Amino acid sequence: MTMSDTSGASSLSVQPERTADWRQVAVRAIRAPGVMPAATFLLIMLVWEASCRLFAIPSFVLPAPTRILGGFGAIDTMRWLEHVWATLRVALIGYFLSIAISLPISIMLARSEILSQAIYPILVVVQATPVVAIAPVIIVALGSGDLPRVVITCLITFFPLVVSVTTGLMATPPELIELSRSLRAPVVREFTQIRLPYAIPYIFSALKISITLAVIGAVVAEFVAAEKGLGYYIQFSTSMFQVQQAWAGLIVLVLLSLVLFQIVTAIQRIWFPWSLRGDRA
């Protein structure tokens, strides 16, 4: 074999290795966190934009993404902040109020079977009642301030908290409860040192769900009666056939929900990392 044949064979053997390396790099890049969702989102936006232009869809029916971006400039930054703060304030107040209400109720349901049989059906009835239907009644009864909107938000968010927290408290191994009672440990220590640690994954699963429901509750309340807020802005823009502005408000609303969800997730990851293995969200 000549020198030229040897060098040619070696170059051919190196080329497949380089191709394989590039394929591995490409596969790793595709599997990187966030790459596929971002690529899918970009593809949807491109198809959306092309469809609106190709079929000449009126903007008051379905605006193209480029027109939606223009809707963000319909009002100034301070006005946007006022709407965001109005929705965020009501959502957070209703959210924390539902936590304050649901925890004692969950403890009572887990502690007493009699109370569970007496209270749980009432909670189911409250949850089964459409909040959208009773929202006008709540507005009439409580006025047009923040109070009725907070109550509506609380009604939407507290039921998942009660169910998940109660389930978590009841998931404690019975032998630990029997050991605690055999040692005559107080009921407070039984819940704070045994039941609550076991319920942490369930609690954070409910907290993640409820924080998004809190935003929904605030928006539902703003649809009924409000002068500020993202829900009010979306409804007002739609009534004026400024659909691109309504879509802009919807995008801000989604981003607000995602940020709040990630904050709750970060709290669990930082302060309760051991509970992530049992997280059911």
Residue pairs with C-beta under 8 A, 6 or more apart in sequence:
29 35
30 36
45 65
48 64
48 65
49 64
49 65
49 66
51 57
52 62
52 63
52 64
53 64
57 64
59 67
59 243
59 244
60 241
60 243
61 243
62 243
63 71
63 243
63 244
63 247
67 244
68 244
68 247
68 248
68 251
69 248
70 244
71 237
71 242
71 244
71 245
71 246
71 247
71 248
72 80
72 248
74 237
74 242
74 244
74 245
74 248
75 245
80 252
82 228
83 228
83 229
83 230
83 232
83 233
83 249
83 252
84 230
84 252
84 256
86 222
86 226
86 228
86 229
86 230
86 232
87 215
87 218
87 219
87 222
87 229
87 230
87 231
87 253
87 256
88 218
88 256
89 146
90 146
90 149
90 150
90 153
90 218
90 221
90 222
90 229
91 153
91 211
91 214
91 215
91 217
91 218
91 260
92 214
93 146
93 150
93 153
94 149
94 150
94 151
94 152
94 153
94 154
94 156
94 157
94 214
94 217
94 218
95 153
95 157
95 210
95 211
95 214
97 150
97 153
97 154
98 153
98 154
98 157
98 158
98 161
98 210
98 214
99 161
99 207
99 210
101 154
101 158
102 158
102 161
102 162
102 165
103 161
103 165
105 119
105 123
105 162
106 161
106 162
106 165
106 166
106 169
107 169
107 191
108 115
108 116
108 119
109 115
109 116
109 119
109 120
109 162
109 166
110 116
110 166
110 169
110 170
110 195
111 187
123 159
123 162
126 155
126 159
127 159
131 152
131 155
131 156
131 217
131 220
132 220
135 148
135 152
135 220
135 221
135 223
135 224
136 224
138 148
138 151
138 152
139 148
139 221
139 224
139 225
141 148
142 148
142 151
144 225
144 226
148 221
148 225
149 218
149 221
149 222
149 225
149 226
152 217
152 218
152 220
152 221
152 224
153 214
153 217
153 218
153 221
154 217
155 217
156 213
156 214
156 216
156 217
156 220
157 210
157 213
157 214
157 217
158 210
160 206
160 209
160 210
160 213
161 203
161 206
161 207
161 210
163 206
164 202
164 203
164 205
164 206
164 209
165 199
165 202
165 203
165 206
167 199
167 202
168 195
168 198
168 199
168 200
168 201
168 202
168 203
169 191
169 195
169 196
169 198
169 199
171 198
171 199
171 202
172 194
172 195
172 198
172 199
173 198
176 194
177 190
177 194
177 195
180 189
180 190
180 194
181 190
200 272
200 275
200 278
201 275
201 276
201 277
201 278
201 279
201 280
202 280
204 264
204 267
204 268
204 272
204 275
204 279
204 281
205 279
205 280
205 281
207 264
208 261
208 264
208 265
208 281
209 281
211 257
211 260
211 261
211 263
211 264
212 257
212 260
212 261
214 260
215 253
215 256
215 257
215 260
218 229
218 231
219 229
219 230
219 231
219 234
219 253
220 231
221 231
222 228
222 229
222 230
222 231
222 232
222 235
223 231
223 232
223 235
226 232
230 249
230 252
230 253
230 256
231 253
233 245
233 246
233 249
234 246
234 249
234 250
234 253
237 243
237 245
237 246
237 249
238 246
268 275
268 276
268 279
269 276
